[in-house]
Amino acid sequence: MRQLSAFILLTLAVLATARPKTEPAQKCKIGPVDLVFLIDSSRSVRPHEFETMRKFMIDIINTLDIGLNATRVGVVQYSSQVRTEFTLKTHARLSNIVKAINQIIPLAQGTMTGLAIRYMMNEAFTAEAGDRPKVPNVAVIVTDGRPQDRVAEVAAEAREKGIEIYAVGVARADMTSLRAMASPPFEDHVFLVESFDLIHQFGIQFQDKLCAIDLCAERKHNCEQICVSSPGSFTCDCNKGYKLNNDQRTCSMIDYCSFGNHSCDHECVSVLNGYRCRCNEGYRLLEDGKTCQDMNMCNTVEHGCEYQCVSTPGSYHCICPEGQLLQDDGRSCGTCKSANIDLVLLIDGSKSVRPQNFELVKKFVNQVVDSLDVSAHGTRVGLVQYSSRVRTEFSLNMYHTADEIKAAVMKVEYMEKGTMTGLALKHMLENSFSEAEGARPLSRNIPRIGLVFTDGRSQDDITEYAKKAKEVGITMYAVGVGKAVEDELREIASEPVEKHFYYTTDFTAISTIAENLKLSVCPEMKNVQTKHSLNPGLGRALCF
């Protein structure tokens, strides 16, 4: 921000023009500026040199439009200590400022320039000292020596706070230190002169910038909302309720909700110059503008419930009468036969089954499928074969009609080898009933059913995954043939065990089991079929 690459030039507005002393210098209307001189009065500055410094300041302010509503001037001198000679708000008239400058007594000690810059930043440019908001802050540092403390960090901090710094070095001044203090670009803000007698001449370089055009008026600013003019430059600002973005050009609305003091019961919504509270669906905002009260959703929405609507805070659900089940649309009621399930069958493909019996197993599976209402939105069926390993023959989301499933079953190839029933249960739990393989979300309350068919003792442990399957709400059926172990079947089956496991000695008899096994869902308790039940098996039993 080149806020004042102009008003220092004012020195030569007097000096560079060969104007008679009796002719008053013409004031340049550069707009309001808060200007602070930071002058070095260390012992190396000789008395006559300090007098030249006084004249330098007076020459500059003589060309300025001085006033509490125009340019304000303050002076701070420093050596080993720092002292305010007068603040920005002390004098409103040029004559008083000149008088105060002529009364300054030098400190004549060390050269603590870094200390002086921090003092200027924290004391001179404050509201208490007369600094005005949205008015350019300009500092002119005049020094004749090398600082005895660090200046780079504190000068950078001052520039970050918006202070434009001009560094004027005389005689023995160090150029590196001057550049560390000054604002960029250095060619406009750093000056090194050979002697105090020549200090006035540095302002000649700014003569052409003294009365720079108003960039805001010329619309050369790209500010989104407000342009604030300064000598030869400008800054952007925003309307009330907006803040300036990092690009220093555009504005964004202030998010008052982010302050965390809104006290909204549900949701805070930022609006221009403030915020308002908003309630979640199913609630209404009370007169205090912050508290939300739940409404009876069944009375305020077209719920479409076939039997009965039940209102809950911010929502609702439908229920059905005894003997009927809430259907997939969440509104209508149906009979036991029309209920939907996700069914995964685990069939034993070990070598003890033998090829001819494996064909009977496939027919058993298709008899079960014939008893179901299969569709994408109705009952879904998946098939897994296991022996020493486990293979998904088709997942729950692969086929959507009974004919497609039955055709796929008949194409299943016999695996042979061992009987790893525990591994098959683990695969069913972790993969087959995942949403990725077509199982519907638990929130849909679609019953999950697993049916395990085996002809012998498992070669691995079944306890862990048989238990986990039932714990997560999967209703487990166990069907055993030949050398199947009854204790294992009972361990797999859900409660009541007698209704969930079947056994026959002969493969030819499994068709009878299929006839008696009707996998459909019926209500077990009156009016408990809720749309958002946490337990997918709640209020349902398998009937035969």
Beta strands, then each sheet from edge to edge (+ up, - down):
strand 1: 34-40
strand 2: 72-78
strand 3: 82-86
strand 4: 137-143
strand 5: 163-170
strand 6: 190-193
strand 7: 226-230
strand 8: 233-237
strand 9: 242-244
strand 10: 251-253
strand 11: 267-271
strand 12: 274-278
strand 13: 283-285
strand 14: 292-294
strand 15: 308-312
strand 16: 315-319
strand 17: 325-326
strand 18: 333-334
strand 19: 342-348
strand 20: 380-386
strand 21: 390-394
strand 22: 448-454
strand 23: 474-481
strand 24: 501-504
strand 25: 520-523
strand 26: 540-543
sheet 1: 3+ 2- 1- 4- 5- 6-
sheet 2: 7+ 8-
sheet 3: 9+ 10-
sheet 4: 11+ 12-
sheet 5: 13+ 14-
sheet 6: 15+ 16-
sheet 7: 17+ 18-
sheet 8: 21+ 20- 19- 22- 23- 24-
sheet 9: 25+ 26-
end
